[in-house]
């Protein structure tokens, strides 16, 4: 009888523990944003700053200057969706990248701040739109007049 009671208590404890988030047991988990600003910053790179802004609330979660190779790392951020901003020496935003969802991963280490570059998705959308317009013009030209 005592074995059944201990087993029941152990099972109840295991079920209750499984409902507690891991971060509550192990302490608050943090995330890291890292990458380069070489394409947008000019030398000396150390005059430029990178900051992480929470995409939902707008709060600034971390700030760091670029190093001499235009690299940056923003560790120990709370999990959230972030926009990365590159600022010049006058603290004016030069460029924004993101958002990056760091609620499901611990790090995003390959950020390349390159705001003048048109994303591939926009090129594909433009090509598809041009093909649709061309098809519409060809169809209209081929149809008989009423």
C-alpha positions as protocol buffer text, in pm:
chain_id: "A"
residue {
  index: 1
  type: UNK
  ca { x: 0 y: 0 z: 0 }
}
residue {
  index: 2
  type: UNK
  ca { x: 282 y: 241 z: 87 }
}
residue {
  index: 3
  type: UNK
  ca { x: 448 y: 178 z: -252 }
}
residue {
  index: 4
  type: UNK
  ca { x: 128 y: 273 z: -434 }
}
residue {
  index: 5
  type: UNK
  ca { x: 99 y: 593 z: -230 }
}
residue {
  index: 6
  type: UNK
  ca { x: 460 y: 692 z: -305 }
}
residue {
  index: 7
  type: UNK
  ca { x: 414 y: 607 z: -672 }
}
residue {
  index: 8
  type: UNK
  ca { x: 95 y: 819 z: -687 }
}
residue {
  index: 9
  type: UNK
  ca { x: 268 y: 1115 z: -520 }
}
residue {
  index: 10
  type: UNK
  ca { x: 566 y: 1080 z: -756 }
}
residue {
  index: 11
  type: UNK
  ca { x: 338 y: 1071 z: -1061 }
}
residue {
  index: 12
  type: UNK
  ca { x: 144 y: 1377 z: -941 }
}
residue {
  index: 13
  type: UNK
  ca { x: 471 y: 1564 z: -887 }
}
residue {
  index: 14
  type: UNK
  ca { x: 595 y: 1469 z: -1237 }
}
residue {
  index: 15
  type: UNK
  ca { x: 272 y: 1586 z: -1400 }
}
residue {
  index: 16
  type: UNK
  ca { x: 278 y: 1915 z: -1207 }
}
residue {
  index: 17
  type: UNK
  ca { x: 646 y: 1973 z: -1294 }
}
residue {
  index: 18
  type: UNK
  ca { x: 582 y: 1914 z: -1664 }
}
residue {
  index: 19
  type: UNK
  ca { x: 344 y: 2212 z: -1667 }
}
residue {
  index: 20
  type: UNK
  ca { x: 615 y: 2454 z: -1545 }
}
residue {
  index: 21
  type: UNK
  ca { x: 811 y: 2625 z: -1827 }
}
residue {
  index: 22
  type: UNK
  ca { x: 1179 y: 2527 z: -1847 }
}
residue {
  index: 23
  type: UNK
  ca { x: 1283 y: 2895 z: -1820 }
}
residue {
  index: 24
  type: UNK
  ca { x: 1115 y: 2912 z: -1477 }
}
residue {
  index: 25
  type: UNK
  ca { x: 1320 y: 2615 z: -1358 }
}
residue {
  index: 26
  type: UNK
  ca { x: 1656 y: 2703 z: -1514 }
}
residue {
  index: 27
  type: UNK
  ca { x: 1635 y: 3082 z: -1489 }
}
residue {
  index: 28
  type: UNK
  ca { x: 1547 y: 3331 z: -1763 }
}
residue {
  index: 29
  type: UNK
  ca { x: 1672 y: 3225 z: -2106 }
}
residue {
  index: 30
  type: UNK
  ca { x: 1839 y: 3490 z: -2322 }
}
residue {
  index: 31
  type: UNK
  ca { x: 1904 y: 3526 z: -2695 }
}
residue {
  index: 32
  type: UNK
  ca { x: 2173 y: 3685 z: -2915 }
}
residue {
  index: 33
  type: UNK
  ca { x: 2166 y: 3896 z: -3231 }
}
residue {
  index: 34
  type: UNK
  ca { x: 2493 y: 3924 z: -3425 }
}
residue {
  index: 35
  type: UNK
  ca { x: 2625 y: 4005 z: -3771 }
}
residue {
  index: 36
  type: UNK
  ca { x: 2786 y: 4278 z: -3977 }
}
residue {
  index: 37
  type: UNK
  ca { x: 2712 y: 4633 z: -4084 }
}
residue {
  index: 38
  type: UNK
  ca { x: 2995 y: 4655 z: -4339 }
}
residue {
  index: 39
  type: UNK
  ca { x: 2770 y: 4720 z: -4641 }
}
residue {
  index: 40
  type: UNK
  ca { x: 2601 y: 5026 z: -4486 }
}
residue {
  index: 41
  type: UNK
  ca { x: 2859 y: 5170 z: -4244 }
}
residue {
  index: 42
  type: UNK
  ca { x: 3164 y: 5365 z: -4355 }
}
residue {
  index: 43
  type: UNK
  ca { x: 3509 y: 5361 z: -4196 }
}
residue {
  index: 44
  type: UNK
  ca { x: 3577 y: 5413 z: -3915 }
}
residue {
  index: 45
  type: UNK
  ca { x: 3317 y: 5151 z: -3833 }
}
residue {
  index: 46
  type: UNK
  ca { x: 3344 y: 5218 z: -3461 }
}
residue {
  index: 47
  type: UNK
  ca { x: 3151 y: 5545 z: -3512 }
}
residue {
  index: 48
  type: UNK
  ca { x: 2839 y: 5339 z: -3594 }
}
residue {
  index: 49
  type: UNK
  ca { x: 2611 y: 5177 z: -3338 }
}
residue {
  index: 50
  type: UNK
  ca { x: 2371 y: 4884 z: -3367 }
}
residue {
  index: 51
  type: UNK
  ca { x: 2068 y: 4845 z: -3147 }
}
residue {
  index: 52
  type: UNK
  ca { x: 1796 y: 4586 z: -3101 }
}
residue {
  index: 53
  type: UNK
  ca { x: 1443 y: 4723 z: -3082 }
}
residue {
  index: 54
  type: UNK
  ca { x: 1152 y: 4506 z: -2971 }
}
residue {
  index: 55
  type: UNK
  ca { x: 924 y: 4492 z: -3278 }
}
residue {
  index: 56
  type: UNK
  ca { x: 604 y: 4474 z: -3068 }
}
residue {
  index: 57
  type: UNK
  ca { x: 664 y: 4727 z: -2791 }
}
residue {
  index: 58
  type: UNK
  ca { x: 931 y: 4947 z: -2950 }
}
residue {
  index: 59
  type: UNK
  ca { x: 1160 y: 4923 z: -2648 }
}
residue {
  index: 60
  type: UNK
  ca { x: 1535 y: 4921 z: -2706 }
}
residue {
  index: 61
  type: UNK
  ca { x: 1669 y: 4595 z: -2562 }
}
residue {
  index: 62
  type: UNK
  ca { x: 2040 y: 4645 z: -2633 }
}
residue {
  index: 63
  type: UNK
  ca { x: 2295 y: 4871 z: -2801 }
}
residue {
  index: 64
  type: UNK
  ca { x: 2656 y: 4813 z: -2909 }
}
residue {
  index: 65
  type: UNK
  ca { x: 2908 y: 4987 z: -3135 }
}
residue {
  index: 66
  type: UNK
  ca { x: 3042 y: 4814 z: -3444 }
}
residue {
  index: 67
  type: UNK
  ca { x: 3394 y: 4683 z: -3395 }
}
residue {
  index: 68
  type: UNK
  ca { x: 3686 y: 4772 z: -3626 }
}
residue {
  index: 69
  type: UNK
  ca { x: 3571 y: 4501 z: -3872 }
}
residue {
  index: 70
  type: UNK
  ca { x: 3208 y: 4626 z: -3871 }
}
residue {
  index: 71
  type: UNK
  ca { x: 3090 y: 4327 z: -3666 }
}
residue {
  index: 72
  type: UNK
  ca { x: 2840 y: 4343 z: -3381 }
}
residue {
  index: 73
  type: UNK
  ca { x: 2695 y: 4116 z: -3117 }
}
residue {
  index: 74
  type: UNK
  ca { x: 2401 y: 4186 z: -2887 }
}
residue {
  index: 75
  type: UNK
  ca { x: 2392 y: 3905 z: -2628 }
}
residue {
  index: 76
  type: UNK
  ca { x: 2167 y: 3854 z: -2325 }
}
residue {
  index: 77
  type: UNK
  ca { x: 1847 y: 3986 z: -2484 }
}
residue {
  index: 78
  type: UNK
  ca { x: 1511 y: 3859 z: -2361 }
}
residue {
  index: 79
  type: UNK
  ca { x: 1331 y: 3639 z: -2618 }
}
residue {
  index: 80
  type: UNK
  ca { x: 1119 y: 3858 z: -2850 }
}
residue {
  index: 81
  type: UNK
  ca { x: 1080 y: 3976 z: -3210 }
}
residue {
  index: 82
  type: UNK
  ca { x: 1355 y: 4228 z: -3286 }
}
residue {
  index: 83
  type: UNK
  ca { x: 1434 y: 4489 z: -3547 }
}
residue {
  index: 84
  type: UNK
  ca { x: 1805 y: 4570 z: -3582 }
}
residue {
  index: 85
  type: UNK
  ca { x: 1888 y: 4936 z: -3638 }
}
residue {
  index: 86
  type: UNK
  ca { x: 2219 y: 5080 z: -3759 }
}
residue {
  index: 87
  type: UNK
  ca { x: 2286 y: 5433 z: -3628 }
}
residue {
  index: 88
  type: UNK
  ca { x: 2548 y: 5683 z: -3742 }
}
residue {
  index: 89
  type: UNK
  ca { x: 2769 y: 5890 z: -3510 }
}
residue {
  index: 90
  type: UNK
  ca { x: 2484 y: 6144 z: -3473 }
}
residue {
  index: 91
  type: UNK
  ca { x: 2258 y: 5861 z: -3349 }
}
residue {
  index: 92
  type: UNK
  ca { x: 2034 y: 5885 z: -3657 }
}
residue {
  index: 93
  type: UNK
  ca { x: 1900 y: 5558 z: -3798 }
}
residue {
  index: 94
  type: UNK
  ca { x: 2080 y: 5475 z: -4123 }
}
residue {
  index: 95
  type: UNK
  ca { x: 1917 y: 5142 z: -4186 }
}
residue {
  index: 96
  type: UNK
  ca { x: 1680 y: 4885 z: -4033 }
}
residue {
  index: 97
  type: UNK
  ca { x: 1681 y: 4507 z: -4079 }
}
residue {
  index: 98
  type: UNK
  ca { x: 1434 y: 4250 z: -3959 }
}
residue {
  index: 99
  type: UNK
  ca { x: 1217 y: 4167 z: -3782 }
}
residue {
  index: 100
  type: UNK
  ca { x: 1381 y: 3854 z: -3643 }
}
residue {
  index: 101
  type: UNK
  ca { x: 1175 y: 3614 z: -3431 }
}
residue {
  index: 102
  type: UNK
  ca { x: 1392 y: 3511 z: -3139 }
}
residue {
  index: 103
  type: UNK
  ca { x: 1114 y: 3350 z: -2940 }
}
residue {
  index: 104
  type: UNK
  ca { x: 1185 y: 3007 z: -3092 }
}
residue {
  index: 105
  type: UNK
  ca { x: 1563 y: 3019 z: -3142 }
}
residue {
  index: 106
  type: UNK
  ca { x: 1851 y: 3122 z: -2918 }
}
residue {
  index: 107
  type: UNK
  ca { x: 2053 y: 3321 z: -3170 }
}
residue {
  index: 108
  type: UNK
  ca { x: 2051 y: 3493 z: -3508 }
}
residue {
  index: 109
  type: UNK
  ca { x: 2421 y: 3527 z: -3593 }
}
residue {
  index: 110
  type: UNK
  ca { x: 2418 y: 3599 z: -3968 }
}
residue {
  index: 111
  type: UNK
  ca { x: 2252 y: 3942 z: -3986 }
}
residue {
  index: 112
  type: UNK
  ca { x: 2388 y: 4143 z: -4279 }
}
residue {
  index: 113
  type: UNK
  ca { x: 2274 y: 4503 z: -4261 }
}
residue {
  index: 114
  type: UNK
  ca { x: 2234 y: 4592 z: -4628 }
}
residue {
  index: 115
  type: UNK
  ca { x: 1936 y: 4818 z: -4673 }
}
residue {
  index: 116
  type: UNK
  ca { x: 2005 y: 4918 z: -5032 }
}
residue {
  index: 117
  type: UNK
  ca { x: 1974 y: 4557 z: -5143 }
}
residue {
  index: 118
  type: UNK
  ca { x: 1632 y: 4460 z: -5281 }
}
residue {
  index: 119
  type: UNK
  ca { x: 1521 y: 4126 z: -5129 }
}
residue {
  index: 120
  type: UNK
  ca { x: 1480 y: 3833 z: -5371 }
}
residue {
  index: 121
  type: UNK
  ca { x: 1110 y: 3808 z: -5283 }
}
residue {
  index: 122
  type: UNK
  ca { x: 1053 y: 4160 z: -5422 }
}
residue {
  index: 123
  type: UNK
  ca { x: 1234 y: 4070 z: -5745 }
}
residue {
  index: 124
  type: UNK
  ca { x: 1018 y: 3759 z: -5786 }
}
residue {
  index: 125
  type: UNK
  ca { x: 703 y: 3958 z: -5717 }
}
residue {
  index: 126
  type: UNK
  ca { x: 807 y: 4218 z: -5977 }
}
residue {
  index: 127
  type: UNK
  ca { x: 878 y: 3951 z: -6238 }
}
residue {
  index: 128
  type: UNK
  ca { x: 543 y: 3782 z: -6172 }
}
residue {
  index: 129
  type: UNK
  ca { x: 360 y: 4115 z: -6200 }
}
residue {
  index: 130
  type: UNK
  ca { x: 540 y: 4199 z: -6525 }
}
residue {
  index: 131
  type: UNK
  ca { x: 450 y: 3857 z: -6667 }
}
residue {
  index: 132
  type: UNK
  ca { x: 86 y: 3911 z: -6572 }
}
residue {
  index: 133
  type: UNK
  ca { x: 74 y: 4254 z: -6737 }
}
residue {
  index: 134
  type: UNK
  ca { x: 241 y: 4119 z: -7051 }
}
residue {
  index: 135
  type: UNK
  ca { x: -5 y: 3830 z: -7068 }
}
residue {
  index: 136
  type: UNK
  ca { x: -297 y: 4072 z: -7028 }
}
residue {
  index: 137
  type: UNK
  ca { x: -170 y: 4298 z: -7307 }
}
residue {
  index: 138
  type: UNK
  ca { x: -111 y: 4006 z: -7543 }
}
residue {
  index: 139
  type: UNK
  ca { x: -456 y: 3865 z: -7467 }
}
residue {
  index: 140
  type: UNK
  ca { x: -623 y: 4202 z: -7521 }
}
residue {
  index: 141
  type: UNK
  ca { x: -439 y: 4255 z: -7850 }
}
residue {
  index: 142
  type: UNK
  ca { x: -532 y: 3908 z: -7976 }
}
residue {
  index: 143
  type: UNK
  ca { x: -903 y: 3931 z: -7891 }
}
residue {
  index: 144
  type: UNK
  ca { x: -1140 y: 4061 z: -8163 }
}
residue {
  index: 145
  type: UNK
  ca { x: -1293 y: 4408 z: -8124 }
}
residue {
  index: 146
  type: UNK
  ca { x: -1657 y: 4434 z: -8039 }
}
